[in-house]
Amino acid sequence: MNDIITVLGVLLIIYMLYPKIAIKFNKNIKNITGVEAVNLIKDTKNLVIIDVRNKAEYKSGHINGSILMPVQEISSRINELEKYRGKPLLVHCASGGRSPKAVNILLKNKLGPIYHMNHGLSGFPGKVIR
């Protein structure tokens, strides 16, 4: 019985960490810092910024021009991103916990190139709109 519980525990941990692990080793994703994101926004034409936080978080402060698409809605709203196919996408959440799941959904739908802000908006030194 203890072996089964141990195996289930390990599987649960792997399931929870998979999105973060998957994007660390995917060559189609560039993990960037907040400072790098500021430069990317400044230097990249046609950059699409996708904020995967919830509506209240977005209203409390967001990057100018970002699109609000909460992580739990991305799969059902993926068709809205079709017009951005082939354009660079910068994906972020508040601290880097939710955005890996969003990045994996975007990858499955062959969107990108994708830039992932590792520590989310909490590590972003740029200006936010309130």
GROMACS elastic network, one bead per residue, 0.5 to 0.9 nm:
[ bonds ]
;  ai    aj funct       b0    kb
    1     4     6  0.52473   500
    1     5     6  0.64384   500
    1     6     6  0.87180   500
    2     5     6  0.50976   500
    2     6     6  0.60899   500
    2     7     6  0.85947   500
    3     6     6  0.50410   500
    3     7     6  0.61250   500
    3     8     6  0.85323   500
    4     7     6  0.51332   500
    4     8     6  0.60747   500
    4     9     6  0.84632   500
    5     8     6  0.50711   500
    5     9     6  0.60027   500
    5    10     6  0.85916   500
    6     9     6  0.50274   500
    6    10     6  0.61937   500
    6    11     6  0.85966   500
    7    10     6  0.51404   500
    7    11     6  0.61418   500
    7    12     6  0.85541   500
    8    11     6  0.50548   500
    8    12     6  0.60661   500
    8    13     6  0.86357   500
    9    12     6  0.50867   500
    9    13     6  0.62715   500
    9    14     6  0.86794   500
   10    13     6  0.51536   500
   10    14     6  0.62188   500
   10    15     6  0.85973   500
   11    14     6  0.50748   500
   11    15     6  0.60714   500
   11    16     6  0.86022   500
   12    15     6  0.50377   500
   12    16     6  0.62000   500
   12    17     6  0.86502   500
   13    16     6  0.51216   500
   13    17     6  0.61288   500
   13    18     6  0.83920   500
   14    17     6  0.51607   500
   14    18     6  0.56870   500
   15    18     6  0.53480   500
   15    19     6  0.80529   500
   16    19     6  0.73247   500
   16    20     6  0.84860   500
   17    20     6  0.55576   500
   17    21     6  0.61887   500
   17    22     6  0.85531   500
   18    21     6  0.50816   500
   18    22     6  0.57853   500
   18    23     6  0.85951   500
   18   100     6  0.88958   500
   18   101     6  0.87859   500
   19    22     6  0.51899   500
   19    23     6  0.64301   500
   19    24     6  0.88298   500
   19    98     6  0.89291   500
   19    99     6  0.87411   500
   19   100     6  0.51895   500
   19   101     6  0.53113   500
   19   102     6  0.86744   500
   19   103     6  0.81911   500
   19   104     6  0.66514   500
   20    23     6  0.56015   500
   20    24     6  0.64958   500
   20    96     6  0.88468   500
   20    97     6  0.79766   500
   20    99     6  0.86690   500
   20   100     6  0.53683   500
   20   101     6  0.75902   500
   21    24     6  0.52753   500
   21    25     6  0.68823   500
   21    26     6  0.89624   500
   21   100     6  0.86413   500
   22    25     6  0.57934   500
   22    26     6  0.63238   500
   22   100     6  0.82067   500
   22   104     6  0.78094   500
   23    26     6  0.51487   500
   23    27     6  0.83261   500
   23    28     6  0.85287   500
   23    29     6  0.64960   500
   23    30     6  0.84587   500
   23    31     6  0.79965   500
   23   100     6  0.66112   500
   23   103     6  0.74808   500
   23   104     6  0.72642   500
   23   116     6  0.85787   500
   24    27     6  0.84504   500
   24    29     6  0.78578   500
   24    30     6  0.84029   500
   24    31     6  0.72979   500
   25    28     6  0.89014   500
   25    29     6  0.82383   500
   26    29     6  0.57209   500
   26    30     6  0.82239   500
   27    30     6  0.72714   500
   28   107     6  0.80914   500
   28   112     6  0.77448   500
   28   113     6  0.63642   500
   28   114     6  0.66845   500
   28   115     6  0.87589   500
   29   103     6  0.83189   500
   29   107     6  0.87265   500
   29   112     6  0.82488   500
   29   113     6  0.67729   500
   29   114     6  0.50087   500
   29   115     6  0.57395   500
   29   116     6  0.68778   500
   30   113     6  0.83054   500
   30   114     6  0.64078   500
   30   116     6  0.61246   500
   30   117     6  0.86498   500
   31   114     6  0.85560   500
   31   115     6  0.58453   500
   31   117     6  0.60391   500
   31   118     6  0.59449   500
   32    35     6  0.80361   500
   32    36     6  0.57804   500
   32    37     6  0.64772   500
   32   115     6  0.66713   500
   32   116     6  0.59328   500
   32   117     6  0.50523   500
   32   118     6  0.58551   500
   32   119     6  0.86702   500
   33    36     6  0.51110   500
   33    37     6  0.61805   500
   33    38     6  0.87874   500
   33   116     6  0.83897   500
   33   117     6  0.56692   500
   33   118     6  0.58290   500
   33   119     6  0.69601   500
   33   120     6  0.83949   500
   33   123     6  0.70934   500
   33   124     6  0.76130   500
   34    38     6  0.63435   500
   34    39     6  0.88422   500
   34   117     6  0.62901   500
   34   118     6  0.76223   500
   34   119     6  0.72528   500
   34   120     6  0.73273   500
   34   121     6  0.74162   500
   34   122     6  0.82844   500
   34   123     6  0.50695   500
   34   125     6  0.62242   500
   34   126     6  0.78015   500
   35    38     6  0.51896   500
   35    39     6  0.66184   500
   35    40     6  0.87065   500
   35   123     6  0.79582   500
   35   124     6  0.64618   500
   35   125     6  0.63796   500
   35   126     6  0.77028   500
   36    39     6  0.51615   500
   36    40     6  0.60568   500
   36    41     6  0.86231   500
   36   117     6  0.85049   500
   36   124     6  0.89585   500
   37    41     6  0.60493   500
   37    42     6  0.84807   500
   37    90     6  0.78746   500
   37   115     6  0.83763   500
   37   116     6  0.87403   500
   37   117     6  0.67880   500
   37   124     6  0.74256   500
   37   126     6  0.85147   500
   38    41     6  0.52731   500
   38    42     6  0.62861   500
   38    43     6  0.86829   500
   38   124     6  0.74583   500
   38   125     6  0.74528   500
   38   126     6  0.59297   500
   38   127     6  0.88659   500
   39    42     6  0.50055   500
   39    43     6  0.59200   500
   39    44     6  0.82091   500
   40    43     6  0.51798   500
   40    44     6  0.55300   500
   40    47     6  0.81744   500
   40    90     6  0.86740   500
   41    44     6  0.57224   500
   41    45     6  0.80832   500
   41    47     6  0.68457   500
   41    48     6  0.89888   500
   41    49     6  0.85382   500
   41    90     6  0.85993   500
   42    45     6  0.83101   500
   44    47     6  0.57874   500
   44    88     6  0.82221   500
   45    87     6  0.89418   500
   45    88     6  0.86236   500
   46    84     6  0.87873   500
   46    87     6  0.62823   500
   46    88     6  0.69448   500
   46    89     6  0.88506   500
   47    87     6  0.64645   500
   47    88     6  0.51060   500
   47    89     6  0.58826   500
   47    90     6  0.70535   500
   48    65     6  0.81211   500
   48    66     6  0.70306   500
   48    67     6  0.77424   500
   48    84     6  0.74293   500
   48    87     6  0.70626   500
   48    88     6  0.62012   500
   48    90     6  0.61089   500
   48    91     6  0.84746   500
   49    63     6  0.79313   500
   49    64     6  0.88086   500
   49    65     6  0.70486   500
   49    67     6  0.61008   500
   49    68     6  0.87443   500
   49    88     6  0.86025   500
   49    89     6  0.58259   500
   49    91     6  0.60420   500
   49    92     6  0.79504   500
   50    66     6  0.56237   500
   50    68     6  0.61983   500
   50    69     6  0.65989   500
   50    70     6  0.89619   500
   50    89     6  0.69668   500
   50    90     6  0.60260   500
   50    92     6  0.64951   500
   50    93     6  0.86045   500
   51    54     6  0.84883   500
   51    58     6  0.76099   500
   51    62     6  0.78181   500
   51    63     6  0.83126   500
   51    66     6  0.62201   500
   51    67     6  0.58252   500
   51    69     6  0.59746   500
   51    70     6  0.70263   500
   51    71     6  0.85086   500
   51    90     6  0.84334   500
   51    91     6  0.61533   500
   51    92     6  0.53337   500
   51    93     6  0.58190   500
   51    94     6  0.86554   500
   51    99     6  0.84426   500
   52    58     6  0.87477   500
   52    67     6  0.84126   500
   52    68     6  0.61796   500
   52    69     6  0.50299   500
   52    72     6  0.83226   500
   52    73     6  0.87563   500
   52    74     6  0.82321   500
   52    91     6  0.72846   500
   52    92     6  0.61770   500
   52    93     6  0.51498   500
   52    94     6  0.83228   500
   52    98     6  0.73606   500
   52    99     6  0.64020   500
   52   102     6  0.72421   500
   53    56     6  0.82614   500
   53    57     6  0.61078   500
   53    58     6  0.64423   500
   53    68     6  0.72589   500
   53    69     6  0.72117   500
   53    70     6  0.50297   500
   53    71     6  0.67256   500
   53    92     6  0.79027   500
   53    93     6  0.51064   500
   53    94     6  0.65229   500
   53    98     6  0.78098   500
   53    99     6  0.83723   500
   54    57     6  0.53923   500
   54    58     6  0.62330   500
   54    59     6  0.87705   500
   54    68     6  0.77597   500
   54    69     6  0.77830   500
   54    70     6  0.52385   500
   54    71     6  0.80222   500
   54    93     6  0.88566   500
   55    58     6  0.50291   500
   55    59     6  0.61748   500
   55    60     6  0.86709   500
   55    68     6  0.73529   500
   55    69     6  0.86399   500
   55    70     6  0.75257   500
   56    59     6  0.51278   500
   56    60     6  0.62904   500
   57    60     6  0.51248   500
   57    61     6  0.68247   500
   57    62     6  0.81029   500
   57    94     6  0.80418   500
   58    61     6  0.54723   500
   58    62     6  0.54359   500
   58    63     6  0.88749   500
   58    68     6  0.70624   500
   58   130     6  0.84053   500
   59    62     6  0.69913   500
   59   129     6  0.84580   500
   59   130     6  0.63221   500
   60   129     6  0.82055   500
   60   130     6  0.56185   500
   61   128     6  0.55248   500
   61   129     6  0.51564   500
   62    65     6  0.84455   500
   62    66     6  0.70421   500
   62    68     6  0.89852   500
   62   121     6  0.80283   500
   62   127     6  0.84321   500
   62   129     6  0.52646   500
   62   130     6  0.66902   500
   63    66     6  0.55854   500
   63    67     6  0.89819   500
   63   121     6  0.85366   500
   63   126     6  0.80843   500
   63   127     6  0.68561   500
   63   129     6  0.61186   500
   64   127     6  0.79975   500
   64   128     6  0.64882   500
   64   129     6  0.60854   500
   69    72     6  0.82694   500
   69    73     6  0.64254   500
   69    74     6  0.61849   500
   69    77     6  0.80597   500
   70    73     6  0.53965   500
   70    74     6  0.65314   500
   70    93     6  0.87536   500
   70   102     6  0.86678   500
   71    74     6  0.53945   500
   71    75     6  0.81561   500
   71    93     6  0.86112   500
   71    98     6  0.68172   500
   71    99     6  0.70883   500
   71   101     6  0.72257   500
   71   102     6  0.55670   500
   72    75     6  0.73210   500
   72    76     6  0.83865   500
   72   102     6  0.83408   500
   73    76     6  0.55151   500
   73    77     6  0.60607   500
   73    78     6  0.83885   500
   74    77     6  0.50436   500
   74    78     6  0.55651   500
   74   102     6  0.68477   500
   74   105     6  0.74306   500
   74   106     6  0.83379   500
   75    78     6  0.53295   500
   75    79     6  0.86431   500
   75   102     6  0.85303   500
   75   105     6  0.67801   500
   75   106     6  0.85902   500
   76    79     6  0.78231   500
   77    80     6  0.56257   500
   77    81     6  0.75464   500
   78    81     6  0.54370   500
   78    82     6  0.69920   500
   78   105     6  0.86084   500
   78   106     6  0.79574   500
   78   109     6  0.79678   500
   79    82     6  0.52197   500
   79    83     6  0.81750   500
   80    83     6  0.69310   500
   80    84     6  0.84921   500
   81    84     6  0.54137   500
   81    85     6  0.70072   500
   81   111     6  0.82603   500
   82    85     6  0.53225   500
   82   111     6  0.80064   500
   83    86     6  0.88066   500
   83    87     6  0.88986   500
   84    87     6  0.54131   500
   84    88     6  0.81022   500
   84    89     6  0.82531   500
   84   111     6  0.78537   500
   84   112     6  0.83471   500
   85    88     6  0.84021   500
   85   110     6  0.80505   500
   85   111     6  0.55041   500
   85   112     6  0.66298   500
   85   113     6  0.89387   500
   86    89     6  0.88378   500
   86   110     6  0.88856   500
   86   111     6  0.65309   500
   86   112     6  0.56519   500
   86   113     6  0.68030   500
   87   111     6  0.80459   500
   87   112     6  0.61131   500
   87   113     6  0.66781   500
   87   114     6  0.87510   500
   88   111     6  0.86079   500
   88   112     6  0.54678   500
   88   114     6  0.58980   500
   88   115     6  0.73517   500
   89   111     6  0.81560   500
   89   112     6  0.58193   500
   89   113     6  0.61811   500
   89   115     6  0.59382   500
   89   116     6  0.82623   500
   90   113     6  0.87324   500
   90   114     6  0.60473   500
   90   116     6  0.58262   500
   90   117     6  0.70887   500
   91    99     6  0.65432   500
   91   100     6  0.86528   500
   91   102     6  0.77907   500
   91   103     6  0.70234   500
   91   114     6  0.72582   500
   91   115     6  0.62353   500
   91   116     6  0.50466   500
   91   117     6  0.62751   500
   91   120     6  0.83957   500
   92    95     6  0.79663   500
   92    96     6  0.67402   500
   92    98     6  0.81118   500
   92    99     6  0.54348   500
   92   100     6  0.85397   500
   92   102     6  0.87762   500
   92   115     6  0.88015   500
   92   116     6  0.62524   500
   92   117     6  0.53263   500
   92   118     6  0.76182   500
   92   119     6  0.79877   500
   92   121     6  0.67900   500
   93    96     6  0.57537   500
   93    97     6  0.72075   500
   93    98     6  0.60851   500
   93    99     6  0.53612   500
   93   117     6  0.80732   500
   93   119     6  0.80369   500
   93   121     6  0.62886   500
   93   122     6  0.86721   500
   94    97     6  0.76160   500
   94    98     6  0.79616   500
   94    99     6  0.84790   500
   94   119     6  0.73449   500
   94   122     6  0.58416   500
   94   123     6  0.86374   500
   95    98     6  0.78731   500
   95    99     6  0.85099   500
   95   117     6  0.87918   500
   95   118     6  0.75163   500
   95   121     6  0.61539   500
   95   122     6  0.54963   500
   95   123     6  0.73648   500
   96    99     6  0.57002   500
   96   100     6  0.71476   500
   96   116     6  0.85938   500
   96   117     6  0.70574   500
   96   118     6  0.53188   500
   96   121     6  0.81928   500
   96   122     6  0.86051   500
   97   100     6  0.67801   500
   97   101     6  0.83682   500
   97   118     6  0.87421   500
   97   119     6  0.80277   500
   97   120     6  0.81507   500
   98   101     6  0.58692   500
   98   102     6  0.69923   500
   99   103     6  0.61134   500
   99   104     6  0.86656   500
   99   116     6  0.75774   500
   99   117     6  0.82940   500
   99   118     6  0.85290   500
   99   120     6  0.79181   500
  100   104     6  0.62508   500
  100   105     6  0.87412   500
  100   116     6  0.78156   500
  100   118     6  0.88703   500
  101   104     6  0.52244   500
  101   105     6  0.64678   500
  101   106     6  0.88361   500
  102   105     6  0.51413   500
  102   106     6  0.63024   500
  102   107     6  0.86794   500
  103   106     6  0.50687   500
  103   107     6  0.61694   500
  103   108     6  0.86845   500
  103   114     6  0.74964   500
  103   115     6  0.88000   500
  103   116     6  0.74622   500
  104   107     6  0.50035   500
  104   108     6  0.62015   500
  104   109     6  0.86886   500
  105   108     6  0.51517   500
  105   109     6  0.64345   500
  105   110     6  0.87863   500
  105   111     6  0.89280   500
  106   109     6  0.51530   500
  106   110     6  0.63206   500
  106   111     6  0.53444   500
  106   112     6  0.73767   500
  106   114     6  0.83145   500
  107   111     6  0.57319   500
  107   112     6  0.72577   500
  107   113     6  0.89695   500
  107   114     6  0.82327   500
  108   111     6  0.77567   500
  110   113     6  0.89179   500
  111   114     6  0.75599   500
  112   115     6  0.82413   500
  116   119     6  0.88959   500
  116   120     6  0.83204   500
  117   120     6  0.52497   500
  117   121     6  0.78572   500
  117   123     6  0.82906   500
  117   124     6  0.84069   500
  118   123     6  0.80371   500
  119   122     6  0.61976   500
  119   123     6  0.52531   500
  119   124     6  0.79015   500
  120   123     6  0.57885   500
  120   124     6  0.68175   500
  121   125     6  0.82886   500
  122   125     6  0.82511   500
  124   127     6  0.82541   500
  124   128     6  0.88920   500
  125   128     6  0.88962   500
